[in-house]
Amino acid sequence: MRRVEHKVVLIVGILLIAGAAFADDYFPQSVASGDPRPDSVVLWTRVVGPDGGIPTSVNLAVATDMAMTDVVVTRAIDVDAQYDGVVKVKVDGLMPYQDYYYQFSLPGKSTSRVGRTRTAPLPDSTQPVRFAIVYCQDYIGRYYNAYLKMLLDHDEDIDFIVNLGDYIYETTGDPSFQDPTGGRTIEFEDTDGAINLGTDADPNYAAASLSNYRDLYRTYRSDEVLQEVHERWPMLVIWDDHEFSNDAWGATATYTNGLEDEYEVERKQNAERAFYEWVPIDAGLGDDGELEIDAADLYPNAMIYRDLLYGSNLHLVLTDLRSFRPDHLIPEDAFPASIAVDEPALAAMIGEAWPAVRGNFDPYVNMGLLGLSLPILQQTSSLIVANMYMMENSALDFFTAIRLAEDVMSGDVSATFVNLAYQAAGLQPPFAPDVLAALPRGISFLIMGKTSIYSSAGSRLQVIKDTFDLYAAYKYLSTAGAAQEAYGATQPDSRSP
């Protein structure tokens, strides 16, 4: 008897595998669902023929059972070729806290795998909430073993998954954390449209064109474990930085650490368009609930922040902390010697304790005023700094470097930095200890950890906490919070009551 049961299971398994292969011919990234509400959910698939052709329509069925016999919704959906065969649709009229099964089909050709989703309970429901949190799912050189653990051990324990961002990584071989030498690699079809960050020996491209970003999603969603996760649970996704560019703010990337202007609206919009296409969330849908993306949906108008009332036990707020934030408090190209907070402002902040702590801060001098009496010192300092600029940026010519140096050396400048610069140039430091003691004190970028002109260290990474915290407080007070306003004008007031 056991042998018969084993044979039956084996035969069913073969049939399922064959069916999946047939589905994959036309639905290569399977199905997904997201943003569950008490009466609605967003459903997703991508339909494309084995020859790369995109059908003009696809059918959707939603049922209450996995066998798809108790069908409660049927819908014919137009497939717009401009979205690369992606189909995303919001289905409403559903019952609260109910399991639903869904399947897309091309009559006479193929059907997708069956997906399972679950709507949210009503806002006054006391239904316990069970969900998983995931983030940072890099594909290159890595496997989704945490997802596999969820599938094996928690299939019935989870209502939905929250993805906190970095659903993709925009690079194909960043040597700082990606190893593309194994089987998990990504290649762009449009390398001319990508940003070349690597070398011939160690290639590494960053996505820039719409084709590049689509290549990333296609490859990530080829992973069988990630496909099965999307087939089993609805997912709520918010973006972080890598969906566009590492450590980005607004439409500005940071690959060159201030060496170049990396404000790239078109690239940002390409990233958003691909995100709206490939991620099963409300954003990117038209009035009819089907996929529709236009300029009003893209940067600087993008609004993916949203919230979810999941019964009376959970109010989940998904925030966008990338699109609206200003530059980092210390820019990557901040000049180390520049004084960020002068003595009058610092003394006013610290108050009565200022005389006791004054010696801990950086002595500074106004090089513009000093140049009136000691023009040679100012000219020599500018030449030394110009050389620093050319050493850190080989693209600069001498005259441009001189102009940059004269600009940064024209106001309040760290005397500590000037002494160190003279020492590095083999010259006698101009400020003796007794002179330093008599100078005013403040916070330079240098004593917050900024030791290079173009660098992430001392900027968005690795700062000296005590002085940085004082500078952050100063910026917050002096700008009425604008220097640290990461939410934008409307996001804080967008939550449901």
N, C-alpha and C positions, 0 to 999 in steps of 0.2 A: 504493500500500500504506500509506503514511504517513497518507493521508487516512482510510482505513478504521479504522486504529488510533485516530486522533484521535476519530472519531465514536463508536467503542466506549467510549472513556474518557468522552466527554461524556455518553453515554446512561447509563452506570453512575453518573456523578456526579449526574445528575438523579434517578435512582432512589434514591440514598442521601439526597439532600436531602428528597425526598418522604417517605421512610421516617422520617427524623428528625422532620419536622414532625408526622407521625402519632404518633410516640412522645411528642412534646412535649405532645400533647393530654391525655395521661393521666400522663406522667412528666415534668413541666415542669422539674424540676431535675436530670434525667438520673440517673446512678448514681455511686457512689463506693465505695472500699474503704480499709481501714486496719488498723493494728496487726497486721501479718503475723507469724505464728509458724511454726515448721517444719511444723506440722500443721493450722494454722487461719488464718482471716482474717475480718475483719468486713466485711460487705457492706451497702450502704445504697441506698435510693431513697425517693422520695416519690411516692405514687400518689393522684391526685385527678382526677375527671372534669371535662370542659369546663364543666359546670354547677356545679362546686364540690362535688359529692357525693363522698363517700369510700367506696370499695368495702369490703367486709367481709373480703376475702382477696385474695391475690396469689400467683402461682407463681414460684418461683425455679429456674433451671437453671444448673449450673456444668459447664463442659466444658474439655477440654484444647486445643481449637482454636477459632479465631475464628468459623468457620462453625457452631459449636454442634452438630456431629454426634457427637463423642465425649463424650457427657454422662456425668459421674461422680457428680453430685449433683442430685437433684430434691427440692423441698420446697414444700409449701403453707404459707403464712404468714398468720396472722390479722392484719388491719389494724385497729388500735384508733383510733377517731375522736378520742379525747382527745389523741392525739399529732399531730393535724393531717395525717393521711395518711402520716406518716413511717414507714418500715419499716427496721429495723436488725436484723441477725441475724449471729451468729457461726457460721460453717461450719467444722466440723472434719473429721478423717479424711483430710486432704489430704497430698500428698507434699511433702517438703522441697525448697526452691529450684526450684519448678516454676511456670511460667506457667499461669494459669487464666483462662478467659473466663466471664463470667456475664451473665445476662439475666433481667429480671423480666417477667412477662406477665400480662395479663388475658384469659383465653380468650374468643375471639370479639370482642375489642375492640381490644387494642393490645399491643405489646411495647415494652420500653424499648430504648434503645441498648445495644449490647454493650460491657461494660467488661472491661478487662484488669487482672489483679493478679498478684502474685508472692509466694509464701511465702518464709519465711526459710530459710537452710540450717541443718543440724544444728549444735549447739554445737561439735562437734569438727571441723567442716569448715574447710578452708583457703581456701574460695572468697573471692576478692577482693570487697570491698564498694564499691559505688558509689551515692552518694545525694546529694541536693540539700537545702540548708537555705534556708527562706524564712521571712518574718515580716512583720508590719505591712502587711497587704494592704487598705488603705483603698479604698473603692469610689467615694466622692463626688469627682467631678472628676478621677478618675484611671483609668488603664487598665493591664491586667496584661501589659505588654510583656516583662517578665522571664520570665513563664510562656510567652509566645509563643516566645521564644528557645529555651527548653527543649524545647518541642514540635517546633520546626523542626530543631534541631541535635542534640538529645540523646535522642531517643525510645528508642534501644536502649542508651543509656549509663547509665541510672539504674535502680537496684533499687527505691528508694522515696524519698519526700520527707518531711523533718522540718519541721513548722511550729512555730516557737518561740513563737507567740502573737500576739495581736491579729489573729485570724482575721477578726474584724469590728471596726468602731469604733461605739461606742454612740450617737454624736451624728449629727444630720442636717445640720448646717451650722455647725460650730465655726469662727468667723472666724479663729482662730489658725492653722488649717491646712487647712480644707476650703472648697472653692468650689462651692456647689451651683447656680451659675447656668447651667451647661452641661447636657448631656444626662444626666450621671451624677448623679442625685438620688435621694433616698429620702423617702417620705412615710409617716407612720404612719397606719394606720386609726383607732387609738385615741389621738388626741392628748390627750384628757382624762386618760388613764392615764400620759402621759409627763411628763417634767420640762421645763418651759419655761425655757430658758436664754437665749432671744433676745428680740427685739422684733418689733413688727408689721412694721417695715421690713426687718429682718434676722432672719427666723425661724430658730430653732435649738432642736431638742428633743433630750433625752437619753432613751433607752429606760428604762422602769421596769416596765411591765406585761409579762406573758408575750406578749401580742399584739405589743407593740413589738419585743421581741427576735426573735420569729419573723419579723416584717416585714423586719428586717435580714438574717437568713439567707436568706429567700426572694429578696430583691433581689440580694444578693451572688452567690447560686448561679444567678441568671439569666444571669450573664456567660458567654458561650460559651467563652471561653478557660479560665476556671476550671473549667467543666464538663468540658472535654476533658482538662485536667490530672487531674481526679479519675477520668476514664474510663481513663486510661493508666497511672497508678501508684498503689499504695497510699500513704496518707499517715498519718504519726504526728503527732498534734496535742497540744500542751499549751497551756493558756490563760495569758495574761498579765493585764493590767489591763482593756483595752478590751472584752473579752468581757463585763465587768460595768460598770466605770466607771473613768475615767482616774485614775491614781495611787492606786488603791484599796488599802486594807489590810484584810483580813478582809471584813466586810460594811459597811465604812465608806467612803463617797465623799469627795471633796475639792473639789467645785465651789465652795463658799462660803468656803474657806480658814479654817474654824473659826468663822465667823459663826453657823452653825447646826449642830445635831447631825445628822450624815448617816449614822448607823448605821441601815441599812435591810435587815433580814434578808429580808423578803419580796421586795424587789427583787433581792437577791443570789440567792435561790433561783429566781426567775423566769429570771435570766440563766443559771444552771446548768442548769435544766430544758431551755431552748432549746438550749444547747450539747450536752447529752447527746442530744437529738433529732437534731440536724443534723450532728454530727461523727462520722465512722465510727471510733469507738474502743470499747474494751471496756467502759468505764464506761457505766452506764445499761442494762445487759442483765440479764435475769432468769436463773433457773436453767436454763431451756430455751434460752438463747442469743438470745432475742428481746427487743425493746425493752420495758423495764419500769422505770419511775421512781417511787420513793416517797420518803417523808421521810428514810429512812435513807441515801439517796444524795445528799442536799442539805446545804448549809451548816447547822450546823458539822460535819457528818459527811462531807462530800465528800472523796473520795480518788481523784484522777485521776493522782497520781504513780505511775510504773511504770517498768520497764526492759525492754530487749530484748537478748537475746543473739543476735547475727547472725553465726553461725559462730564461729570462734576468733579472728577479727580485730577484732571490735567488740562492746563492751558499752555500749549506749546507755542512759543514765539520763535520764529525763524528770522534771524536778523542778517542784513547785508552789511558787512563791515569793511567792504573793499571799494564799492562804487563811489562813495561820497566823502571818503576821508581825505584830509589834506596831505601834503608831503610829510615825510618823517620829521619829527621835531628837530633832529640834526640831519640836514641834507647830506647825501653822499659826497657832494663836492664842497661841503663847508670847509673854509680855510681854518686849519687848526689854531692859528694865532688870534683869530677874531674874537673879540669880547662879546659874549652873548648876553651877559648881565653885568652892568657896571656897578661901581661901589654904591652910589646913592640908592639904586633900586634894591641891591642886595641888603644893604644896611636897613632899609625900610622894611623889608620882608622879615629879617631876622630879629630886629628890634633891640631890646636891651642887651641881649647876649652878643651883639656884633663885636664890641671891642675884644671880647675874650676869644672869639673864633676867627677874627679877621686874618690872622697870620696863616690860616689854612688855605686861603684862596690865592689866585694868581695875580702877581703884580703886573700892571700894564702901563703903557705909555702911549700918548697920542703922537703917532709918527708924523702927522701933518704939521702939528705945532713944532715938534722937535726938528723937523726939516728946515724950519725957518732959521734956526740957530746952528744946526749941524747938518747942512745939506749933504755932506759927504757920507755921513752915517746912513741917511735915508737912501741915498743913491746906491750905496754898497748893499744895503739890506734888500733893495728891490732887485739888484742883479743876482744875489744869492737865491731869492725866492723865484725869480724867473727861471733860473737853472733847475730848481725843484719842479716847476711846472713842466719843463721840457723833459725831465727825467721820467715823470709819471705819465706824460702824454706825448708820445713821439711824433704825433701829427702836428704839433704846434711849431710854428716858426719863431724865431727869436723876437721879432717885433711884437707879435701877438702875446708871447709870454711876458714881455716887458710891460705891456699894457695891463695884463691881468695882475701882475705883481704890484705895479704902482697903484692899482685900484684897491687891492686888499691891504696894502701897507699904508694907506692914507689916513686911517682913523685910529681908534684905540686898538692896540696890538699887544699881545702877551710879551712881556720883556723876557720871560723864561724861554719862550720859543725863539726870540731873536738871539739870545745867548747860545742856545743849542745849535741854531743855524750857523752862527759864526764859527763855533767849534767844529762843526761838520765840514766847514769850508777851509779849516786850517787857520782861522784868524782868531785874534784875541777877542773874547766876549766883551761887548761894550758896556755892560751894566754890572758894576761891582756890587758886592753884597750890601754895602751901606746905602747905595743908590736904590737897589731893589726894595730894601726895608722902608724907604721913604715914599715909594710909589703907591698909588691907589690900588685896591684889590678888587677883583671880580671873578666871574666864571668865564673862562675861555673854552672854546671847543676842545682845546688840548687837554684840559684837566677833566673833561668828560670822556676821554678815551680816544679822541680823534687825532691820530698821529700822522695820517697820510692825507693828501689833498683829495684823492679820489678813492674812497673805500667804503665797504659796508661796515667794517669794524669801527666802532666809535660813532656809528650812525644808526642803522637799523639793527645792528648786532653788536653785542659786547661793549656796553657802555659802563662807565664808573657810576655806580648807582646813586651815591649820596649827592654828588654834584648834579647829576642828571635829574634827580627828583626835584632839586631846588629850581633848576632851569624849567622843568615841566610846570611847576607851580607858578613860576613867574610868567611863562607864556600863557597859561590858563587865565591868570588874573588880568594880564595886560590885553588880552584879546576877547575877554568876556566868554571864554570857553571855546572860541572858534578854532584855535590852534589844535584842539583835540576833538573836534566834532566829527565823529566817524559815521554818524547816522544820517546826516542830511536834515533838511527842514521838515519833511513830512513823515519820516519813518517812525519817530517816537510816538506819534499820535495815531498810528494806523491800526493798532490792535483792536480786536473785537471787544465789546463791553463784557 
